[in-house]
Amino acid sequence: MNSELGTVSVREQLIIAGINELEAHGIADFSLRRVASACNVSCAAPYKHFDSKEELIDEIFKYIGTQLSFLLEQVAEIFKDDPKKQIVESGISYIRFCLANPHFRAIMTLSEDTLPLKNTIKPLLTKCLPHISPREITRRELLIRSLIYGGAVMLESGELNESDDSFADIRQSILRTIDGY
């Protein structure tokens, strides 16, 4: 389907409305009718772009994953020679992504496969800390991911102030975990 320059295609509008629908109602109560209504299209319109509700939900996961992957790839490129910095800045970028797109975090946590940084932290830790055991790498990965995901939740809820100091504290906590302090 072609869209005019500068406009969002109906397919993308349905995906974006689907994100909002998932956030508001979850997968169990996901309604294509409400998604269509939010886009001001007929109830049949989603079926012109997706074979089923499940296919739209799959496309929502892919859309969110693509957005975040693009951001994390940029971070990886900028810090390609410094795995520690890449871990820290990937975490901070994830947190900022969640703050800018709060509905995305809710969707990403619905599936283990869509968890960001799931396959990123461990290889970077192994690269920057080749002398420590696999068990210790896993322990530090757990702590780092907990700091990142928890930081995102605490900032989003207002429990932490969205300030330079809070981001500095998160950065410092991640660095200390990497270094084993």
N, C-alpha and C positions, 0 to 999 in steps of 0.2 A: 504494500500500500504506500502510496506517495503522500507526503504532506507538503504543505506550502512551506517555503523557506521561513524560518523563524517561528514556526508553530510546532507543537508537540503532536505526534500521531495519535490517533484514537487508541491504538495498541498500547502506547506508552502511557496515555491517560488512564487506561484501564489498569495497568500495572501499578501506577502511583495510587489510584483510588483503592486498589486491592491492598496495598500496604496499609493504608488508613483503616480499611475494613478489618484486616487481620489484627491490627493494634486494638481496635475498638471491640471486636467480637470474638477474636481467636479463630482457630481453624474449625472447631466444632460448629460454630454458628456463622461461618463465612457465607455470605449471600451474594451471588452474582447479580441478583436483582438490585440490591443496594449499590453495588459497584457501578452498574449501568446507570442507575439514577444519579449517582454522584458525578458521572461524566455527561449527564444530559443526553444519553443515547437510549435507544430502545433496549428492552430486555433481551432481545435476540442478538444485539450487537456483539456482546462478548464471544458468542459462538462463531462469529465470523473471523475472530482472531485466535481463539483457543478452542480446542476440542472439548474441553471439560473444565470444571472448577479446579480439579487437581492440576491440570496443565497450567492454568493461570497462576496457581500457588507456586508451582515449580518455577515458572518464569519470574515471579516476584523474588524468590530466593536467588535466582541467577542475576537478576538486575541489581540487587543489593550487593551481592558478592562481587560483581563487576565494578561497581562504584568504589567499594572499599579496596579491592585488589589493585585498581589503578592507583589509588593513593599510596598504598603500601609499596607498590613497585617503584614509584617515584622516590620514596624514602630509601628503599634498598639501593637504588642507583646513586643517590646523593652520598650515602654512607657505605658504599660497597667495600671500601678498604678498612672499615672499622666496625667489626661485628657488635661490639659493646654499644657503640653509639647507635647502630642500626636497631638493636633491641629497644633501647630507650626511646628513640624517636619514633619507631613504629608504634610503641605503646602510647606515646603522647598523641600521635596522629590518630590512632584509633579512638582515644578519649575525645579529642576535638571533633572527630567525625560523629561520634555519638551525641555530643552536645549540639552540633549543628543539625543533626537528623535524629531526634529522639525516638521517632517511630522505627527507625532502622534497627536500633539495638534490641528492641522488643522482638522484632522479627528474626534477627540473627540468632537469638538464643532459643528459638523454637526447635532448631535442629542442630545436632552435634556437628554435622558436616559443614554447617555455615558459620561455626565459631571462628572468628578471626584469630589470627596468630596461632592457631592450633598446630600447624605444620611449620611454623617459622621459628619460634623461640628455641626449641631443642637443637636444631642444626647450628644455629648461631652460637648458642652456649658451647656446644661441642667444639666449634671452631675457635672460640676465644679462650676456652678452658680445656684443652686436650688432655691435661694431666689429671682431671678428676674422674671419678667412677661414673658409670651410666646411672646408677641409683642416685648419686648426688646431682647429676644433671637433671634428672626427672624431678627431684625435690626442688631445685632452684627454678625449674620451669613452672612448677605448680605455684610457687610463691610469686614469681613475676607475673604470671597470668592473673593470679588473684589480685595483685596490686593494680594491674591495669583495669580489669573488669570491675573491681570494687571501686577504684577511683572514679571510673565513669559513672557508676551508679550514685556514688556519694556527691559528685559534682552536679549531676543531673537533678538529684533530689534537693539540692541546696544544703545538704549536711556539711559539705565543704564549699567555701566561697570560690567562685570561678575567678581566681586571681593568679598573678605571676608567682606568688609565694606558694600557692597550692600546687601548681605545676612543677615548681622547683622541688617541693617536698616529694612529689611522686617520682620525679627524675632521680633524686637522691636515694630514695628507697629502692628503686630498681637497680641502680648502680651498686648499692650496698649488698643487695641480694646476689647480683652477679659475682661480686667479689667475695661473698661468703661472710659478710659481717652481720 
